Amino acid sequence: MGLKKFSLRFGKGSVKFQIPEEDVLYEIVGNNRPALSDLPGTYRHALDHPIDAPPLQEIVKPKDTLAITVSDITRAWQRNSDTLGLLVDYLNRAGVPDQNITVLIAVGAHRQNTAAEFAEICGQEVCHRVRVVNHDARDTANMVYLGKTSRGTEVALNRLVLEADKVILTGGVIYHYMVGYGGGRKSVLPGVAALKTIQQNHLWGLGPTLGSGPSPLCANKITKGNPQHEDMMEIAAFLKPDFMVNVVPNFEGGITGVFAGNWVSAWQEATVLVDQIYGVMIQEKADMVIASAGGYPKDINLYQSQKTLDNARYAIKPGGVAVILAECPDITEPREFFEWFKYPNAFEHEKALRENFELPGWVALRQAEHCRDYQVLLLTRPENADYARQARVQPVFSMDEALKLAYQKCGIARPKITVMPFGANTYPIFAEN
């Protein structure tokens, strides 16, 4: 019996292992596409030939003040350091000077990014040319109230985007375990919204009544009927962004698609490409799943790595075992994530979450749900052991240890194994569903 070799990303490095080839049920890698051979040319072409919008140079005027939203350090995979300079140069050629441009890091309710992270996100040159600032969802003095959505969410946004003459959203699109897809309207909510607005919107990620847990409508790929997504779209419409540029990554972290133009239809075009690359049909679920988050920054902390646990769930049998590869160099962030594991049961956890919603609380509730459905081993740094246990996953510190323990927990001599090298992005779609 032959052995199949694997090398999966782990932080900024990789982990190698081998398992019996006959035991491999699926290697879920999607339909990868090459990175764009001429990113600068493709990017500029998208700005001049946008979807359902005039060319960007016709939208902006030389005297305009511009606010550009840019995702935070947890979304470094969007490669803004490679593209933001192209956008600023383009705006300069359209007559807008650097001093009229503000880059707003759309952190949502995440922690504030550091000056060093500004340079990593935007590129050193851009940071020296234009103003770069963090959004602070808790800074109520800099939020402007705009009204309510049809679901009653009170909408307040950062005054920088409201006072700017033009607003350009940037971002990236992959599957999102709560609102179907990332990108697009997420640059507004949670990106530059007030904490209260974020909390009220995210409550739609729970079912209709106490005890119903996370809403099944708030999941990968689902937008129609997804109450949180639909509320987000209404919130973004209060801002009426003037232009959007979103990218779609390939498996190696390169950019394989650039979508510019109308903030709704250009984003929707990007989601089509995400489905083509990352949606993977499977006919059978596995006894064991081995999934890498995809390396840094997707495994920067356990909170972000939860996306991998979520995707693994769709490929594994109830009671099966998942080995999740996530280095988590920043495991303590966000700190409130771990505080939500203090509740004795799911009911008390959900009750507290409905009384004071925090996204880390929802993620913790979802993670606890996964850990009830299947067993989770987390391959991580040794210093992360206590945090892993607090989050109800079992830490392991080598692939040999992980595999030995996973086989024991499966209780099957020859378990069927699915390997997910890009677990944060690839979405297994079970044929029966």
Protein Blocks (a to p, Z undefined) as FASTA:
>chain_A
ZZddddddehjbdcdddddfklpmbdcebjaddddfblmlmmmmmmmmcghiacfklmpc
fklccddddddfklmmnommmmmmmmmmmmmmnopafklpccdddekjaccddfklmmmm
nopklmmmmccddddfklmmlpccfbdcfkopacdddfklmmpmbdcddddddddfknop
gehjlmmmmmlacfklmmmmmmmmpcfbehjapafklcghiaghpaklmmmmmmmmmnop
abdcdddddfkopafbdcedjfklmmmmmmmmmmmmmmccdfbdcfbdcddehiaaklmp
mklmmmmmmmmmmmpcehiacddddfklmlmpcfklmmmmmpfbfklmmmmmmmmccfkl
mmmmmmmmmmmmpccdddddfklmmmmmmnopacdfbfklmmmmmmmmnopabacddddf
blmlpccddfkZZ
